[in-house]
């Protein structure tokens, strides 16, 4: 029973480190400043980059083959 509780405590203490990168998102932020005789205007555009999968297929239509 002590071994089970010790194992659960150790695994529970390491669990937050596995979830550390989940809140980060890829995005591109561009800032445009327009100067006119009446004043200056700054516009900031933020675009979220959507990516799916850990290993996307290669560009160009090539497919990976399995070694024989």
Helices and strands as residue ranges (DSSP letters): H 2-18, G 20-23, E 27-36, E 39-48
